[in-house]
Amino acid sequence: MTAMRMWVLNTAVVVLIGIWLTGFDKAHWVLYLPVVALTFAAATGICPVLIIWAKLGFSKEPLSCDLPDRKK
């Protein structure tokens, strides 16, 4: 598992813990969407939100730490 997938999974778990602490019956259904999307991204490596933003015209730039000519 890559660090990015682990970060996405960790974010999903933190949001799910927040929903659990609030109460599953009190949390709005919209709060479950990021949990599902982030868990899907961690499991498959496909990020649906990144695809949506790319289709809307935003560029998919690599993280600055992923650039090959980065000086250490």
N, C-alpha and C positions, 0 to 999 in steps of 0.2 A: 504494500500500500504506500502510495506516495505521500509526501508531506501535505500537498494541497488537498488530497482526498481526506486525509486525517483531519485537517483544519475544517473542511466542510462538514464532516461527520461530527466533530466536536461542537460546531456552531448549532447543528440540528439538535444535538443532545441538550445543550444549554437552553435553547428555546423550549424544548419539550419539558425540561425540568421546571421552567417558568410557568408553562401551562399547567403542569401537575400541581405546583404550589398554589396557583390561583384556583384550581379546581376544574376538572374536565367538563363539568356541567355548566360552569360559569364563563369559560373562555369562548370567544366567538369563533366560528368555523374558519374564518379567514386566517387566524393564527396558525392553523394546521398546514396551510399551503407552503410556507417556507420550510417547515419540517419535512414534508413529503418531497419537495423539490431538492433540498439539500441531501436528504438520505438517498434519493435516486442518483444525484450527482456523485456522491461518495461511492455508491455501489457499482455504477457503470462507467464513471469517468466522463459522462455526457452531462453538461450543465445546461438545463433548459433555459434558465434566465439569461445566460450569456448568448445563447442562440437568438432569443427574442430581441435583446438589445442590439445584436449585430444586424438582424433583419431591419431594425428601425434606423440603421445608418451609423451606429457607433462602431468605431474600429476595435478589433480585438488585439490590443497591444500586449506584449509580454510584460511580465513584472520586471522591474528594474534589476532585480537580482538574477533574472534569467537571460539577460542580454549577454551575447558572447564576448563583446569587447569591453566588458566591465573591468575596471581597474581595482585591484584588491589592496 
